[in-house]
Amino acid sequence: MRVFSKILPTMALLAFLAQIAFAEGIYDRDLVRGFLGFKGDFRSQKSNGVKLINEITRKSYVKEYACGHVEIGGEYNKMRTWMDIDFMPLTPVRGTTEWYTYGITWMWGYKLRAQNARFNIIPSIGPSIALLNIRKDPTEEVMSSFGPAFNMELEFRLQFSQFSAGLYGGYKVERHDWDDINYKDINTDKVFGGLKLSWTMLNNIQKKAKEME
């Protein structure tokens, strides 16, 4: 979908402007809580994506692969925003060929229940950039393609004070162009599911209250 690659920059701009608006004092900074998350999932990509990899490498790769993530962000009341950095801990290899992908996503989420509820449901979305790499032979350079993407995710979370654990799943829309080999708008969409572990820091008010104990 060519229209998707045109809409994505607009969405990224809106997210950036929203961040500027918050910086102008609309919110109370003493209530902001930073957080760090680690997660891992299994992903299955569309057959067109696997077909592209197999045509270039002349091997038979499967659709499924493992993916790891690091999340760094902030939480204000029930609203959350973070950067999701994804990578492949294991590189699929067939003979002398290999392929791997990684990227970064600017996510926006919202807790459907109370901010500190023991159980929560958190839907989130965000624009993304993905890098797909394919190597046909160790003596050759890696063939790379940056592609626009959009991530949709739903997390079911259990909160234990500052620590939380959650199960999540979702769908990532992703497109790639390979001009040098005349591949256009390749669909490498992915469906995924996995486990997330997070640590949320105390906000300034909570820190002061703890110091007074």
C-alpha positions in Angstrom: 0.0 0.0 0.0 1.7 3.1 -1.2 -0.7 5.3 0.7 0.6 3.7 4.0 4.1 5.0 3.4 2.7 8.5 2.9 0.5 8.5 6.0 3.3 7.3 8.3 5.3 10.5 8.3 2.2 12.5 9.2 1.5 10.2 12.1 5.0 10.6 13.4 4.7 14.4 13.1 1.5 14.4 15.1 3.1 12.3 17.8 6.1 14.7 17.9 3.8 17.7 18.2 1.9 16.0 21.0 5.1 15.6 22.9 5.9 19.4 22.5 2.4 20.3 23.8 3.1 18.3 27.0 6.4 20.1 27.4 4.7 23.4 27.6 3.3 22.7 31.0 0.0 21.0 30.3 0.9 18.2 32.7 2.5 18.0 36.2 6.0 16.7 35.8 6.0 15.5 39.4 3.6 12.8 38.4 5.7 11.4 35.5 7.1 7.9 36.1 9.9 6.5 33.9 10.0 2.8 33.1 12.2 0.2 31.6 10.9 -3.0 30.0 12.2 -6.2 28.4 10.1 -8.5 26.3 10.4 -11.4 24.0 8.0 -12.9 21.5 7.6 -15.2 18.6 6.6 -13.7 15.2 5.1 -15.1 12.0 5.5 -13.0 8.9 3.4 -12.9 5.8 4.3 -15.4 3.1 5.3 -12.6 0.7 8.1 -11.6 3.1 9.4 -15.2 3.4 9.0 -15.6 -0.4 11.3 -12.5 -0.9 13.9 -13.9 1.4 13.8 -17.4 -0.2 14.0 -15.9 -3.7 17.1 -13.9 -2.9 18.9 -16.6 -0.9 17.5 -19.6 -2.9 16.9 -21.4 0.4 13.8 -22.4 2.3 13.3 -20.2 5.4 10.2 -20.5 7.6 7.9 -17.7 8.5 8.4 -17.9 12.3 11.2 -16.4 14.3 12.1 -15.1 17.8 12.3 -11.4 18.6 13.7 -9.5 21.6 12.8 -5.9 22.7 14.0 -3.2 25.1 11.5 -0.5 26.1 12.4 2.9 27.5 9.6 5.4 28.3 7.4 7.4 30.6 4.0 7.1 32.2 1.7 10.0 33.2 -1.4 8.9 35.0 -2.9 6.2 32.7 -1.1 7.5 29.5 2.1 5.8 28.4 4.7 6.6 25.7 7.9 4.7 25.0 10.5 3.7 22.4 10.5 0.0 21.6 13.9 -1.2 20.2 13.5 -4.7 18.6 16.2 -7.1 17.5 16.6 -10.8 16.6 18.6 -12.7 19.3 19.0 -15.6 16.9 19.9 -15.1 13.2 18.2 -17.6 10.9 20.9 -19.4 8.8 20.6 -21.8 5.8 24.0 -22.9 4.4 26.0 -19.7 3.8 22.9 -17.5 3.8 21.3 -15.5 6.6 18.7 -12.9 7.2 17.7 -10.7 10.2 15.7 -7.6 11.0 15.6 -4.9 13.7 13.9 -1.6 14.2 12.5 1.1 16.5 8.9 2.0 17.3 7.5 5.1 19.0 4.6 3.6 21.0 1.6 5.2 22.7 -0.6 3.3 25.1 -3.4 3.8 27.6 -4.3 1.8 30.8 -8.0 0.9 30.6 -8.2 0.4 34.3 -6.9 2.5 37.2 -3.2 3.5 36.9 -2.1 1.3 39.8 -4.7 -1.5 39.4 -3.3 -5.0 40.1 -4.6 -6.2 36.7 -4.7 -3.9 33.7 -5.4 -4.0 29.9 -3.2 -1.7 27.8 -3.8 -1.2 24.1 -1.1 0.6 22.2 -0.1 1.8 18.8 2.9 3.5 17.2 4.8 4.3 14.0 8.0 2.4 13.3 11.0 2.0 11.1 12.2 -1.5 10.3 15.5 -2.6 8.7 15.5 -5.9 6.8 18.9 -7.5 6.1 19.7 -10.4 3.8 23.1 -12.0 3.1 23.5 -14.4 0.2 27.1 -15.3 1.0 29.7 -14.4 3.7 31.9 -12.9 0.9 29.1 -10.5 -0.2 27.7 -7.4 1.3 24.5 -7.4 3.3 21.4 -6.4 1.2 19.4 -4.0 3.4 16.1 -2.2 3.1 14.6 0.4 5.5 10.8 0.2 5.5 7.9 2.1 7.2 5.8 0.1 9.7 3.0 0.6 12.1 2.6 -1.5 15.3 -0.6 -2.5 17.1 -0.4 -4.2 20.5 -2.5 -5.4 23.4 -1.1 -6.2 26.8 -2.7 -8.0 29.7 -0.6 -6.9 32.8 -0.2 -7.9 36.4 1.3 -5.1 38.5 3.3 -5.8 41.7 4.3 -2.4 43.2 7.0 -1.2 40.8 7.4 -4.6 39.0 5.0 -5.9 36.4 4.6 -8.9 34.1 2.4 -9.1 31.1 1.3 -11.2 28.2 0.9 -9.4 24.9 0.1 -9.9 21.3 -0.5 -7.8 18.2 0.1 -7.1 14.5 2.8 -5.1 12.8 2.2 -3.7 9.3 5.5 -3.4 7.4 6.5 -2.7 3.8 9.8 -2.8 2.0 11.1 -1.6 -1.4 14.2 -3.2 -3.1 14.8 -0.9 -6.1 18.0 -2.6 -7.2 16.3 -5.9 -7.7 12.9 -4.4 -8.8 10.9 -5.5 -5.7 8.2 -2.9 -4.8 6.0 -2.6 -1.7 6.8 -6.1 -0.3 4.4 -7.1 2.4 6.3 -8.3 5.4 3.5 -7.9 8.0 3.8 -9.9 11.2 1.6 -11.3 13.9 3.2 -11.8 17.3 2.7 -12.9 20.9 5.0 -12.9 23.9 6.0 -12.0 27.5 6.9 -8.6 28.9 8.7 -7.7 32.2 8.8 -4.1 33.3 10.2 -1.9 36.1 8.4 1.5 36.8 10.3 4.2 38.7 8.8 6.3 41.4 7.6 9.8 40.5 8.9 12.8 42.4 6.0 12.9 44.9 6.4 9.2 45.7 10.1 9.6 46.2 9.5 12.5 48.7 6.9 10.4 50.5 9.3 7.5 50.8 12.1 9.7 52.1 9.8 10.9 54.9 9.0 7.4 56.1 
